[in-house]
Amino acid sequence: MSVIQQRTIFTAGHPEDVSWVVDINSLKRVKDWVDEYPSLLTTDLNQMKADFPQWFVTIASRANPVACSCGEYIVPKEGQLSCISCNSPHRGHVRGIMWVGMIPVQLAGTDKVYDRVLQKAQSGKLYLPLTESGYLLVPIRIVYPGNWNREAPSCYYDDNFFSTLGISGANSTSHSHHMLSGGKMCLFDSWQVMTIRDVLRNRILPHALAQVRIADGKRPRDWFTR
């Protein structure tokens, strides 16, 4: 079954919803496991479409997505890796496959953090979306390992998450925050086989909520369990 993904882009300042059918074959040259075990990617695509429909697959260089010269993402579609916006094919070497999207993190019950976020919003210095119902939308990047699913994916926060919370030190290696350097999350003592959806739902969402609670003054050990 084909999986359609989508993204809102801006053309001449106007929003436009674009969609495409994910072409798995164009990712087979990126990672061997896609060619050898395509059902792993198919499972992730179907689960993510059902539970996190605004997320999509792109290509990565280390921990960051590869961008087109026009600034948009490169995605697998129509038999090649090409730009979401201008459809230019990607000619360079590709090292990784990545999921990108946002997760909603509830701020209710965190008076200190919520006040800080509102102050940033009022001063025009809030760089993450805040919903009317009090959820901060946090960009996340999930990079597949070279031998999925025998190894854990690498998962990263956007830098603006920590600056918004006012805990800049947590964006480096931090045992108390369960963080590694470069915004990388420490999610597992040892890898337990999961799908990308389950990593996102069962590990990343609780991890992000813990960061908010810690920034609000709660003890890390009360929010991190294994």
C-alpha positions in Angstrom: 0.0 0.0 0.0 1.3 3.4 -1.0 2.0 5.9 1.8 1.4 9.6 1.1 3.3 12.2 3.1 2.8 16.0 3.1 4.2 19.3 4.1 3.2 22.9 4.0 5.7 25.1 2.1 5.6 28.8 1.3 5.7 30.0 -2.2 6.0 33.8 -2.7 5.0 34.1 1.0 1.8 32.1 0.6 1.3 28.7 2.2 0.8 25.7 0.0 0.2 22.1 1.0 2.3 19.6 -1.1 2.1 15.9 -0.9 3.9 12.9 -2.5 3.9 9.1 -2.5 7.0 7.8 -0.7 9.1 5.9 -3.1 10.9 3.2 -1.1 13.0 2.1 -4.1 14.8 5.4 -4.2 16.0 4.9 -0.6 17.5 1.4 -1.3 20.8 2.9 -2.4 21.1 5.0 0.8 20.9 2.1 3.3 21.4 -1.6 2.7 18.7 -2.6 5.2 16.0 -0.9 3.1 16.9 -3.2 0.2 17.3 -6.3 2.3 14.3 -5.7 4.7 11.9 -3.3 3.1 9.1 -4.3 5.4 10.9 -2.5 8.2 10.5 0.8 6.5 7.0 -0.1 5.3 5.9 -0.8 8.9 7.4 2.6 10.0 5.7 4.5 7.2 2.3 3.0 7.9 2.5 3.4 11.7 3.7 7.0 11.5 1.0 7.8 8.9 -1.6 6.6 11.3 -0.3 8.1 14.5 1.9 11.1 13.4 0.6 12.1 10.0 2.5 15.4 9.8 5.9 13.6 10.1 7.8 12.6 6.9 11.0 10.9 5.7 13.9 12.9 4.3 17.6 12.3 3.8 20.3 13.2 6.3 23.9 14.2 6.6 24.9 13.0 10.0 22.3 14.7 12.4 20.9 17.2 10.0 18.6 17.0 7.0 20.0 17.6 3.6 18.5 20.8 2.1 17.9 21.7 -1.6 19.5 24.9 -2.9 16.0 26.5 -2.5 16.1 25.6 1.2 13.4 22.9 1.2 13.7 19.2 2.1 14.7 16.3 -0.2 12.3 13.4 -0.1 12.0 10.0 -1.9 9.4 10.4 -4.6 8.7 9.5 -8.2 11.8 7.2 -8.5 14.3 9.6 -7.2 15.4 11.8 -4.3 14.1 15.3 -5.1 13.0 18.6 -3.6 9.6 19.0 -2.1 9.2 22.5 -3.5 11.1 22.8 -6.8 11.4 19.1 -7.6 15.1 19.4 -8.4 16.8 16.0 -8.1 19.5 15.5 -5.5 22.8 14.7 -7.1 25.1 14.4 -4.1 26.1 11.5 -2.0 23.5 10.5 0.6 24.5 9.0 4.0 21.4 8.7 6.0 17.6 8.5 6.3 15.7 10.7 8.8 12.3 11.3 10.1 11.4 15.0 10.9 8.4 16.4 12.6 7.1 18.1 15.8 5.8 16.7 19.0 3.3 18.5 21.3 4.7 19.0 24.9 2.2 20.0 27.5 3.1 23.1 29.6 0.1 22.9 32.0 1.2 22.6 35.6 4.6 24.2 34.9 4.0 27.8 36.0 7.7 28.9 35.8 8.2 27.4 32.3 4.8 28.6 31.1 5.4 32.1 32.2 8.8 32.1 30.5 7.3 30.9 27.3 4.6 33.5 27.4 7.1 36.2 28.0 9.1 35.1 25.0 6.0 35.0 22.9 5.0 38.5 23.9 8.5 39.9 23.1 8.6 38.1 19.8 11.5 35.8 20.9 9.6 32.5 20.9 10.9 30.5 18.0 8.7 27.4 18.6 5.0 27.2 17.9 2.7 27.4 21.0 -0.9 26.2 20.7 -3.9 28.0 22.3 -4.4 24.9 24.5 -0.9 25.3 26.0 1.2 22.8 24.1 4.7 23.7 22.9 5.5 22.2 19.5 9.0 20.9 19.5 10.9 19.9 16.3 12.5 16.4 16.5 14.9 14.6 14.2 15.2 10.8 14.2 18.0 9.3 12.2 18.0 5.6 11.2 21.2 3.6 12.1 23.1 1.7 9.5 21.5 -1.6 10.5 18.0 -0.9 11.6 16.4 -2.3 13.6 19.3 -4.0 15.3 20.5 -0.7 16.7 18.7 2.3 18.2 18.0 5.4 16.1 19.7 8.6 17.0 17.2 11.2 18.2 17.8 15.0 18.4 16.1 18.1 19.7 16.1 21.4 18.0 18.4 23.9 19.8 15.5 26.3 20.4 13.8 23.8 22.7 16.5 24.3 25.4 16.8 28.0 25.0 13.1 28.3 25.3 13.1 26.3 28.6 16.1 28.3 29.9 18.3 25.2 30.5 21.1 25.8 28.0 23.4 23.3 29.8 21.1 20.4 28.9 22.1 20.7 25.3 25.5 19.3 26.1 26.3 15.9 27.7 24.2 15.9 30.9 23.6 12.8 33.0 20.7 14.4 35.0 18.9 15.4 31.8 19.7 12.1 30.0 21.3 14.1 27.2 24.4 13.6 25.0 26.2 16.3 23.1 24.7 18.2 20.1 21.1 17.9 21.3 21.1 14.1 21.1 18.8 12.3 23.5 19.9 9.4 25.7 16.9 7.1 25.5 18.1 3.6 26.2 20.3 1.8 28.7 20.3 -1.0 26.0 18.4 -1.1 22.8 15.0 -2.8 22.8 13.6 -3.5 19.3 10.9 -0.9 18.5 9.4 0.8 15.5 10.0 4.5 15.0 6.5 5.2 16.1 7.1 3.4 19.4 10.4 5.1 20.0 8.6 8.4 19.5 5.6 7.6 21.6 7.2 5.6 24.4 10.6 7.3 24.7 10.8 10.7 23.0 7.5 12.1 24.3 8.2 11.2 27.9 11.8 12.5 27.6 10.6 15.9 26.3 8.1 16.2 29.0 10.8 15.4 31.6 12.9 18.3 30.2 10.0 20.7 30.8 9.4 19.4 34.3 13.0 19.7 35.2 13.2 23.2 33.8 10.2 24.0 36.1 12.2 22.9 39.1 11.3 19.2 39.5 13.9 16.6 40.4 15.3 14.7 37.4 15.0 11.3 39.2 11.3 11.9 39.6 10.8 12.1 35.8 13.3 9.6 34.4 12.6 5.9 34.7 14.0 3.0 32.8 
